[in-house]
Amino acid sequence: MSGDNDDNKRKRPQRRKQTAGEREAIRLKALREEFGGSAVDPDEPNLSPGFPYRAIAYAFKDAQQIHAKPTKRFNPKTLVARVAATCALTNKQEEELKRWLRWLNDRRYVTRDGYQSPVLQWLLSKPTMNSGWPGDADGVWSAQVDHEHERRQAARRGNADGERKAETTAAALPPHPANGSMQSHDIGFEGTHNHRTEAEAATELMRRSYPLDQPSSSRDAKSEPADALRRPTLPYGAFQKGETLANNFFGALRDANDAELVAKATKLSQDADATRMAMERSFEVARCIELIFNQIGLPLPEAKS
């Protein structure tokens, strides 16, 4: 009997324990969301104005592909070396990019959905290939982050007043910085821009980031609300007898609207043991839970030592 238990333990996917930096980043993010204020992380390192678009896009896509594996983190120094070998960077720019990637490495939720960074808001706007980061001295890109965050929060609450507040905020935003003709590039993000909003671009970004996502042909991106949760395919073995919270979560994933899915995910997240038990079933189940939790901003349980 003990031999069977040992075999089961060996079959369970090993969950990487969050670093102290990751836990602190999630804690501070939760505080910002609970007590209002800006959604922009004040700890995000600055990139100097003129920093090449190609280099930021290359670095972000490389980091994004590595972070798509739940157990993987990237080495900022190695990643910068790869970028510098393709995109000419000064020594100062290499150091700036390395600091920014260290920050990003602890914030997997930013890698998954770039709307939360002013730099990535600019990147999602599809600047021209040879353009450079304009900086955010006037707060335009930070305002875009806050507007998008407020709109998503209002949609999750189903709060009409919140929607009106978001619309008022949008009307008060400075004009969107002109980047010349918006073009599609091979570096950073795929697909044609077609004058999409940053939110729609972020949704498209998440769709392309996860192999578990439903094929894009099965969903019309133009008809989806930009704040809709990206739903992975229901994994095999999702429902297990006796695991009520997990079963409710997967039932909502399959059948319910976003508000109900958020409610069931929140209930599941409040029971770390139930969440951990579900995630230990298989890599696919763990990946599914992680994808939804990260979109909502819910914490994942730490692996038991």
Residue, then its C-alpha position, 0 to 999 in steps of 0.5 A: m500500500s505504501g508503495d502505491n502512495d510513493d508511486n502517486k507522489r512521484k506522478r504528481p507534478q512538482r510545483r515550484k515554490q514562489t520566491a520571496g520577491e514574487r510573494e512580496a510583489i503579489r502582496l503589494k499588488a493586492l494592497r493597491e487593488e484593495f485600497g485604490g489608487s493607481a494600478v501602476d507598480p511604483d517599483e517598475p524600473n524606468l527605461s530611458p526615453g528612446f529605448p528601442y522598440r525591437a529590444i523591448a518587444y524581443a525581451f518581453k516575448d522571450a520572457q513571456q514564452i519562458h513564463a508560460k511554463p509554470t515552473k520556469r523563471f528566466n535569467p535576466k542576464t542571459l536574456v539581455a545577452r540574447v537581446a543585445a546580440t540581435c538589437a544594438l544596445t548601449n551598456k547603459q541600455e543593457e543595465e536598464l533592461k536587466r533591471w526591468l527584467r528582474w522586476l518582470n521576473d517576479r511579476r508573472y501576472v504582468t508577463r501574462d497580461g501586459y496592460q499592467s505596465p506603462v511600457l507594455q501599454w506602449l508596446l501593445s499600441k504597436p509603435t513603428m519598428n524603428s521607434g523608441w519608448p517615449g517615456d511617461a513624463d506626462g503620465v499618458w501611459s500610466a493613465q492608460v493602465d489605470h483606465e484599463h484596470e478600472r474598466r476591468q474591475a467594473a466589469r467584474r463587479g457588474n457595477a454600472d456606476g463603475e462603468r460610467k466612472a471608467e468612461t468618464t476617466a477615458a474621456a479625461l485621458p490625454p490624447h493617445p500618443a501618435n506613433g505614426s502609422m500603426q504597423s504589424h511586426d514580427i518581433g514582439f507580437e504577431g497578427t495585424h493591429n487593425h487599430r485595436t485598443e490596448a485592451e483588445a491587444a492584451t486579450e489577443l496577447m493572452r490568447r497567443s500565450y497559452p497552448l491550452d487556449q481554445p483555437s482563435s478560429s472558434r472565437d471572434a476577437k472583435s465580438e468579445p468584450a475586451d475584458a472577457l476572461r481568457r478561458p482554457t479548454l476544460p482539462y481531462g480529469a477536471f471533476q473529481k468526486g468529493e472535491t466540491l470547490a474545485n468541481n464548482f470552479f470547473g463547472a463555472l469554467r465550462d458553463a457560467n459567465d465571467a462573474e460566476l467564474v470569478a466567484k467560484a475561483t475566489k471560493l476555491s482560492q480561499d481554501a489552499d488545500a483544496t486548490r493544491m489538491a486539484m493542482e496536483r492531479s495533472f499539469e493540465v489541471a494546474r495550468c488551467i487553474e493558474l491561468i484563471f487565477n492570474q487573470i483575476g489576481l488570485p494567489l496560488p498556494e505554495a507547494k508543501s515542503 
